[in-house]
């Protein structure tokens, strides 16, 4: 079966250490166990769910099926499909009666976070969530430093607007250090972002 991205390129499963940011594997240690940001967040969300702290899940990636074979009546085999571009953010759920919605991104760039990692429709979605009083943010990882930050959507929108007006096309590391909230890596949960949410939104 072959999968294709929205731009038509064929999806090739991970077979080496030369991989894109979202599936990058790194050295295995307590502070850096070779997990992707997505895997770490999924593990964290399972921890929250098991302890009845929050119900937050990753949204499934939409897939468009274009070719199906039916070798027999009782079975169907997908032969070709495309990953469709997600229209919102990566994660959503509920915590202490508040709607939680966030995107997760990582970069190998040591000095800035490229805004090209985000899409216009994701920015519009974040704006809509904020207008309804939801808690919205992005979790960013600098893989070079193994540093993770929570950046409130309000700040991301300011940087996005700056780019749209002809300004820089990235958020500098210095800017992230200044306005974002550092999340120290732990064991369980791995990325305890709920502690930052508690502090920012008074949900303790």
C-alpha positions, 0 to 999 in steps of 0.5 A: 500500500502506498501513502502520499502527502498532500503535495503528492510526494510518496510517504516513505517509512523511517528506515535510517537516522536521516529523518524529518524533524517530527520523526527524528530519533536522538540519543537514549538517556534520561533527558533524551530517550530518543522519543519524538515530541509527539511520542512524549506528549502522547505518553504524557496524555496517557499519564494524565488520563490514567490518573483522571487529571485530564482528558486530552488526545491527539487528533487522528491524521485525516486520510483520503483513500483513492484505491481499494482492492477487494480480493474477496467479499469479506475483505478490502485492501487499501492499495493507495491513500493520501495523508490529508492536511489537518485543518486544525491543531494536533491535540485537544481535550478538557481539563478542569472544565476548560477546553484545551487545544494545542499544536506541537512542533519541533525544530533542529534550528538552534537560533530560531523557530521557523513560522513556516512550521505553522499553516494559515488555517491553524492560526485561524483555528487558534484565533477561533478557540481564543474567541470562545474562551478556550485555552490555546497554545503551542508546545515547541521543542528545540531538539539541539538543546532538548528544551521544550517550551509552552508558548501561548497562542496569543504570543504566536499570533503576534509573531505571525502578524509580524511576519505577515506585515513583512517582518522576520519569518521566525521567532528568535530563540531569545524571544522564546526564552523571554515570552514562552514558558520552559517545561523541564523534562521529567520521567512520568509525566515526560512533558508536564505541561499541565503545571504550566497551564495551572499557573497561567490560567489559575486552574489549581 
